[in-house]
């Protein structure tokens, strides 16, 4: 694909992915602002700033006016926040790219911080989705993050806590915005029916007069916990939700990251993957089980999630450990690896038809220093061998790196059995 990149004098980077067969343009702005830039006292500020930018700015004084402006150019703006970045995105009609650029500029640059108390109430409602009736956290991701990165911002809820959400002031939001929402800390990407020069002209007209330098916070990874560790939370549900998480010893730039992506697919990629085949198709212990890989700059996690009726909790966990043990003790067969590689190649090909995927690959990748061409990803995948997959298993399946969260109805006897199995896992 003919990817065009341009850097403006103020530090803003533009990435253009021409996809002339489409009838739309995906416009996305990635900002290097996320949970890692917070403190325990400001937990949730990244997410709240994201919300507040939609409450109006110097050109569009309220959320309704701003929303209608995006609708007028063929889209509807939305956003998301993660540990490392905040992403703003909208579909734009190819005829309205210049206006779309101006809208993004107004959205990002001149917030009025109006209706803060109203938005605070909305975010508090969103945060309560992760709490039970006693105010305890029941989100498995948040629970295992707190175990894997204890005392760190990586271990606190990305949305914040009711206490920190209530404490965030307009001044704190403005300081965060001024420190991190700067042109040199952003990448704007346009993917779809758009030409590079058209995109460059549109972005230059809207952003070139913006000034500011990023002031990121320093961050150090905490030491590993004395693992394996677990947390158990009672919740009035018909099923018990289980997440086994592994803290990874390295991040997305490591030479073994491509092998780990295939390793995850062996565990969880379609109905024939090992987790689904064993726990669902052969034993009927769950309706769905999946493994997810989260690679950050310098660390990450691999998680296995499923929900089971309470009586299936112990046998399901035993099977998960047995499958992980198999990854340690046996090499993957050539036929299985060939099947996984074929599926991976097909997914890479399919991604060429999806502007959202192209925005992530080339825009987000540009921001975090991890931009890879599709051909490069495929070439690296082809170097992965069964022996390397077994070696990677030995690097990531370490008891000290394991954390377990169980939420729902469970008994003390089940807790003792599961924790005994977890403590007995050895490499």
Secondary structure, DSSP 8 states (H G I E B T S, - for coil): --EEEEE-TTS-EEEEEE-TT-S-EEEEEEES-SGGG--GGGTTHHHHHHHHGGG-BSSS-SHHHHHHHHHHTT---EEEE-SS-EEEEEEE-GGGHHHHHHHHHHHHH-B--TTHHHHHHHHHHHHHTTB-TTS-B--HHHHHHHHHTTTSGGGS-TT--HHHHHH--HHHHHHHHHHH-SGGGEEEEEEES--HHHHHHHHHHHHTT----------------SSSEEEEEE-S-SEEEEEEEEE-SS-TTSTTHHHHHHHHHHHSSSTTSHHIIIIIIIT---S-EEEEEEE-SS-EEEEEEEEEEGGGHHHHHHHHHHHHHHHHHS---HHHHHHHHHHHHHHHHHHTT-HHHHIIIIIIHHHHT----HHHHHHHHTT--HHHHHHHHHHH--GGGEEEEEEES--HHHHHHHHHHHHT---
